[in-house]
Amino acid sequence: MKIKALFGAMFGLLALNSGLAAANEPVDLNGSAVQPAAFNSGSPVYQTPAWAHRSGVFGELLVLRARDAEISYALPVNGNVPQGDVGILDPEAELGFRVGLTKALDHCSSFSLSYTGYSSSQSDQVDVNAPLSLAKLLVHPNEANAAANVLSASGSYDIDFQLADLDYRFIVLSNACTAANLTIGARYGRLDQDLSVVYTGAGLTETVTSDIEFNGAGLRLGADIEHHLRRGTFLYGKTNASLLAGKFDASYLHSSNVDPIRVSSGWDAGRMVSMLDLEVGAGWQHCCGLRVTAGYMFNSWMGTVKTEDWIGAVQNNAGNYRDLSDDFTFDGFVTRVEYHF
């Protein structure tokens, strides 16, 4: 329903602005509304509309942060009473990229192929002195050394994703300065979560690692709208929804310098993961073929297995394995540069 509402709002705005491409506008051979550029002997000479599909290449710089992804790994205590800041691994904003190419079939339709890569890494360390100590939050509660606190803990947490998209995009509504497009395509997606935490105590070093990987592919549907202003400037908005059929593989290992396997668990299952992308922004384009946009984007992976939930399931002796489903979200800024041939 949310996706339907987004598409409906975009088309509603276009209809109000353009009157659904009034019938008295000039139309080119492809059926697109165009603007008369000049008149010669009483006959207008038409120019390509600013929103027309063109062949070219593009690159994007992404600055994204994962939300609702933090992991608490160590708790400072004085006896059994918390005292101090919890050790947390919470990803910060990191750089990503998208590259691709577009092949226009005409002014109203095109194919595009793109690849997106994003990688984030966060590290943290907590050290205390007696009488304080650190409770180990990521070990199994029934493990033999679980109740033995430590004086130092450190960890690293990586979240990466990769996307590959193949799209067919075509205009459904347009006038001289505004156009709305629909997109039909396919998407491959991969999401990786890697965690490593080290607890250091008196003569014993313990390591907890967790790895979760998802690979899936499926259909992708979308819509976008752009409205051109003066001097090459324009506003745009776009949204896409994808449904990926794939598989999650998860592993957990608690080891130490004297015992390579203290606790070990693995899990895999097929899942349907839904993805929602939303982007709004502004841009500028030049007649030479250069086009630049900047905006805010939101990306959500729904129905995923998150590291926090996976470790919690292991600690509960599989009591919650069937409830492993949560949402991953990324948001931030995107800048895109295109060159049209």
C-alpha positions as CSV (number, residue, x, y, z in Angstrom):
1,M,0.0,0.0,0.0
2,K,2.9,2.4,0.7
3,I,4.4,1.8,-2.7
4,K,1.0,2.2,-4.4
5,A,0.5,5.5,-2.5
6,L,3.9,6.8,-3.6
7,F,3.3,6.0,-7.3
8,G,-0.2,7.5,-7.1
9,A,1.1,10.8,-5.5
10,M,3.8,11.2,-8.2
11,F,1.3,10.8,-11.0
12,G,-1.2,13.0,-9.3
13,L,1.3,15.9,-9.1
14,L,2.1,15.4,-12.8
15,A,-1.5,15.5,-13.8
16,L,-2.1,18.8,-11.9
17,N,1.0,20.4,-13.3
18,S,0.6,19.4,-16.9
19,G,-3.1,18.7,-17.5
20,L,-2.0,15.3,-18.7
21,A,-0.1,16.6,-21.7
22,A,-2.7,18.9,-23.3
23,A,-3.8,17.7,-26.8
24,N,-2.8,21.0,-28.4
25,E,0.9,20.7,-27.7
26,P,3.3,19.9,-30.6
27,V,4.2,16.2,-30.8
28,D,7.2,14.7,-32.5
29,L,7.4,11.5,-34.5
30,N,7.7,9.4,-31.3
31,G,4.6,10.8,-29.9
32,S,6.3,13.0,-27.2
33,A,5.3,16.5,-26.4
34,V,8.1,18.9,-27.5
35,Q,8.7,22.6,-27.4
36,P,8.8,24.8,-30.5
37,A,12.2,26.4,-30.6
38,A,11.8,28.8,-33.6
39,F,9.7,29.5,-36.6
40,N,10.8,29.5,-40.2
41,S,8.4,30.4,-43.0
42,G,5.5,29.7,-40.7
43,S,6.7,26.2,-39.8
44,P,8.0,25.5,-36.2
45,V,11.3,23.9,-35.7
46,Y,11.2,21.5,-32.7
47,Q,13.9,20.8,-30.1
48,T,14.3,17.7,-28.0
49,P,12.6,18.0,-24.7
50,A,14.7,18.3,-21.6
51,W,13.3,15.1,-20.1
52,A,14.0,13.0,-23.2
53,H,15.8,9.7,-22.7
54,R,19.4,9.7,-23.9
55,S,22.2,7.2,-24.1
56,G,25.1,7.8,-21.8
57,V,27.1,6.7,-18.7
58,F,26.8,7.8,-15.1
59,G,28.5,7.6,-11.7
60,E,27.1,8.3,-8.2
61,L,28.8,9.0,-4.9
62,L,26.8,7.7,-1.9
63,V,27.2,8.8,1.7
64,L,25.1,6.4,3.7
65,R,24.7,5.3,7.3
66,A,23.1,2.0,8.4
67,R,20.3,2.6,11.0
68,D,19.0,0.2,13.7
69,A,22.2,-1.8,13.3
70,E,24.1,-1.2,16.6
71,I,25.5,-4.1,18.7
72,S,26.1,-3.8,22.4
73,Y,29.1,-6.0,23.3
74,A,30.4,-5.1,26.8
75,L,28.9,-3.6,29.9
76,P,31.0,-1.9,32.6
77,V,29.8,-3.1,36.1
78,N,30.8,-2.6,39.7
79,G,29.9,-6.0,41.2
80,N,26.5,-6.6,39.6
81,V,25.6,-2.9,39.1
82,P,26.1,-1.1,35.8
83,Q,28.6,1.7,36.0
84,G,29.8,3.4,32.8
85,D,29.1,3.6,29.1
86,V,28.1,0.4,27.3
87,G,30.5,-0.7,24.6
88,I,28.6,-0.4,21.3
89,L,29.5,-1.0,17.7
90,D,27.3,1.4,15.7
91,P,28.2,2.0,12.0
92,E,28.9,5.6,11.0
93,A,28.3,7.2,7.6
94,E,30.5,5.7,4.9
95,L,31.1,6.1,1.2
96,G,29.6,4.0,-1.5
97,F,29.2,4.2,-5.3
98,R,27.0,3.4,-8.2
99,V,28.1,3.2,-11.9
100,G,26.2,2.3,-15.0
101,L,25.2,3.0,-18.6
102,T,22.0,3.8,-20.4
103,K,20.9,2.9,-23.9
104,A,18.1,5.1,-25.2
105,L,15.7,3.4,-27.6
106,D,14.0,6.7,-28.5
107,H,13.1,9.9,-26.6
108,C,10.6,8.0,-24.5
109,S,12.3,4.7,-23.4
110,S,15.6,3.3,-22.5
111,F,17.5,0.3,-21.0
112,S,20.0,0.8,-18.2
113,L,22.5,-1.4,-16.4
114,S,24.1,-0.4,-13.0
115,Y,26.2,-1.7,-10.2
116,T,26.1,-0.4,-6.6
117,G,28.7,-1.1,-3.9
118,Y,28.7,0.0,-0.3
119,S,31.0,-0.9,2.6
120,S,31.0,0.3,6.2
121,S,33.3,-0.6,9.1
122,Q,33.2,0.4,12.8
123,S,35.6,-0.5,15.6
124,D,35.5,0.2,19.3
125,Q,37.3,-0.6,22.5
126,V,36.5,-0.5,26.2
127,D,39.0,-0.8,29.1
128,V,38.4,-0.5,32.8
129,N,40.3,-0.9,36.0
130,A,39.4,-2.7,39.2
131,P,37.0,-2.6,41.0
132,L,35.2,-2.2,37.7
133,S,34.9,-5.0,35.2
134,L,33.2,-5.8,31.9
135,A,30.3,-8.2,31.5
136,K,30.5,-10.1,28.2
137,L,27.3,-9.4,26.4
138,L,27.8,-11.7,23.4
139,V,28.7,-15.0,24.9
140,H,26.3,-17.9,25.6
141,P,25.0,-17.6,29.2
142,N,25.6,-21.3,29.9
143,E,29.2,-21.3,28.6
144,A,31.6,-22.4,31.3
145,N,33.4,-19.1,31.6
146,A,30.4,-16.8,30.8
147,A,30.2,-15.3,34.3
148,A,33.9,-14.4,34.4
149,N,34.1,-10.7,33.7
150,V,37.1,-9.1,31.9
151,L,39.0,-5.8,32.0
152,S,39.3,-5.2,28.3
153,A,37.0,-5.7,25.2
154,S,37.3,-4.6,21.6
155,G,35.4,-5.3,18.5
156,S,34.8,-4.5,14.8
157,Y,31.6,-4.6,12.8
158,D,31.3,-4.5,9.0
159,I,28.1,-4.1,6.9
160,D,28.4,-4.3,3.1
161,F,26.0,-4.6,0.3
162,Q,26.1,-5.0,-3.5
163,L,23.4,-4.4,-6.0
164,A,23.1,-5.1,-9.8
165,D,20.1,-3.7,-11.7
166,L,18.9,-4.2,-15.2
167,D,15.9,-1.8,-16.0
168,Y,13.6,-0.9,-18.8
169,R,12.3,2.7,-18.2
170,F,9.6,4.4,-20.3
171,I,7.5,7.6,-20.1
172,V,3.8,7.4,-19.2
173,L,2.9,11.1,-18.9
174,S,4.6,14.2,-20.1
175,N,4.3,17.8,-21.2
176,A,6.9,20.4,-22.3
177,C,8.7,20.5,-18.9
178,T,7.5,17.6,-16.8
179,A,7.6,13.8,-17.3
180,A,6.8,10.7,-15.3
181,N,8.4,7.3,-16.0
182,L,7.7,3.8,-15.0
183,T,10.5,1.2,-14.5
184,I,10.4,-2.6,-14.9
185,G,13.5,-4.6,-14.3
186,A,15.5,-7.1,-12.3
187,R,17.8,-6.8,-9.3
188,Y,20.5,-9.0,-7.7
189,G,21.3,-8.1,-4.1
190,R,23.9,-9.2,-1.6
191,L,24.1,-8.2,2.1
192,D,27.0,-9.1,4.4
193,Q,27.3,-8.6,8.2
194,D,30.6,-9.5,9.9
195,L,31.3,-9.1,13.6
196,S,34.4,-9.9,15.7
197,V,34.7,-9.1,19.4
198,V,37.7,-9.9,21.7
199,Y,37.4,-10.2,25.5
200,T,40.7,-10.1,27.4
201,G,40.9,-11.3,31.0
202,A,43.4,-12.8,33.4
203,G,45.3,-15.3,31.2
204,L,42.4,-15.9,28.9
205,T,41.5,-14.2,25.6
206,E,38.1,-15.0,24.1
207,T,36.8,-14.2,20.6
208,V,33.2,-14.1,19.4
209,T,32.6,-14.0,15.7
210,S,29.4,-13.8,13.7
211,D,28.9,-13.8,9.9
212,I,25.6,-13.4,8.1
213,E,25.3,-13.4,4.3
214,F,22.3,-13.0,2.0
215,N,22.2,-13.5,-1.7
216,G,19.0,-13.0,-3.7
217,A,17.5,-11.9,-7.0
218,G,14.1,-10.9,-8.2
219,L,11.9,-8.3,-9.9
220,R,12.1,-4.5,-9.6
221,L,9.3,-2.0,-10.2
222,G,9.6,1.8,-10.0
223,A,8.4,5.2,-10.9
224,D,10.1,8.7,-11.2
225,I,9.1,12.2,-12.0
226,E,11.1,15.3,-13.0
227,H,10.0,18.9,-13.5
228,H,12.3,21.2,-15.4
229,L,12.6,24.9,-14.4
230,R,14.8,27.6,-16.0
231,R,18.5,27.7,-16.9
232,G,18.8,23.9,-17.0
233,T,17.6,23.3,-13.4
234,F,15.1,20.7,-12.4
235,L,13.6,18.9,-9.5
236,Y,13.1,15.1,-9.3
237,G,11.8,12.3,-7.2
238,K,11.9,8.5,-7.7
239,T,11.0,5.3,-5.9
240,N,11.6,1.6,-6.5
241,A,10.4,-1.6,-4.9
242,S,12.1,-4.9,-5.3
243,L,11.3,-8.5,-4.2
244,L,14.3,-10.7,-3.9
245,A,14.1,-14.5,-3.5
246,G,17.3,-15.7,-1.8
247,K,19.0,-17.4,1.1
248,F,20.5,-16.4,4.4
249,D,23.6,-18.2,5.8
250,A,24.6,-17.4,9.4
251,S,27.3,-18.6,11.7
252,Y,28.4,-18.0,15.3
253,L,31.7,-19.0,17.0
254,H,33.0,-18.5,20.5
255,S,36.6,-19.5,20.8
256,S,39.6,-18.8,23.1
257,N,43.3,-19.1,23.2
258,V,43.0,-22.4,25.0
259,D,39.9,-23.8,23.3
260,P,39.2,-23.2,19.6
261,I,35.5,-24.1,19.9
262,R,33.7,-23.1,23.1
263,V,30.3,-22.5,21.4
264,S,29.5,-22.9,17.7
265,S,26.2,-22.6,15.8
266,G,25.1,-22.3,12.2
267,W,21.8,-21.6,10.4
268,D,20.5,-21.1,6.9
269,A,17.1,-20.6,5.4
270,G,15.4,-19.3,2.2
271,R,13.8,-16.0,2.5
272,M,11.9,-13.4,0.5
273,V,13.4,-10.0,1.1
274,S,11.6,-6.8,0.1
275,M,13.5,-3.6,-0.8
276,L,12.3,-0.1,-1.0
277,D,14.3,2.8,-2.4
278,L,13.3,6.5,-2.3
279,E,15.2,9.5,-3.5
280,V,14.4,13.2,-3.9
281,G,16.6,16.1,-5.1
282,A,17.5,18.7,-7.6
283,G,19.7,18.9,-10.7
284,W,21.2,20.8,-13.5
285,Q,21.9,19.8,-17.1
286,H,23.7,21.4,-20.0
287,C,23.0,21.1,-23.7
288,C,26.5,19.6,-24.2
289,G,25.3,16.4,-22.5
290,L,26.4,17.0,-18.9
291,R,23.9,16.4,-16.1
292,V,24.4,16.7,-12.4
293,T,22.0,15.8,-9.5
294,A,22.2,15.9,-5.7
295,G,19.6,14.5,-3.3
296,Y,18.7,12.5,-0.3
297,M,18.1,8.8,-0.5
298,F,16.5,6.1,1.7
299,N,17.1,2.4,1.2
300,S,15.3,-0.3,3.3
301,W,15.9,-4.1,3.3
302,M,12.8,-5.7,4.9
303,G,12.6,-9.2,6.2
304,T,16.4,-9.6,6.9
305,V,18.3,-11.4,9.6
306,K,20.3,-8.9,11.7
307,T,23.4,-9.7,13.8
308,E,21.9,-8.6,17.1
309,D,18.9,-11.0,16.5
310,W,21.0,-13.9,15.4
311,I,23.3,-13.8,18.4
312,G,20.3,-13.4,20.7
313,A,18.8,-16.6,19.1
314,V,22.0,-18.5,19.8
315,Q,22.1,-17.3,23.4
316,N,18.5,-18.4,23.9
317,N,19.2,-22.0,22.7
318,A,17.3,-21.7,19.5
319,G,14.2,-20.4,21.2
320,N,13.7,-17.6,18.8
321,Y,15.2,-19.0,15.5
322,R,11.9,-18.8,13.8
323,D,11.5,-15.1,14.6
324,L,14.6,-14.0,12.8
325,S,13.1,-11.2,10.7
326,D,13.8,-7.5,10.9
327,D,14.5,-4.4,8.8
328,F,17.8,-2.9,7.7
329,T,17.7,0.8,6.6
330,F,20.3,3.0,5.0
331,D,20.0,6.7,4.4
332,G,22.1,9.6,3.3
333,F,23.1,11.8,0.4
334,V,23.7,11.0,-3.2
335,T,25.5,12.9,-6.0
336,R,25.2,11.8,-9.6
337,V,27.1,12.9,-12.7
338,E,25.9,11.8,-16.1
339,Y,27.3,12.3,-19.6
340,H,24.9,11.8,-22.5
341,F,26.2,10.9,-26.0
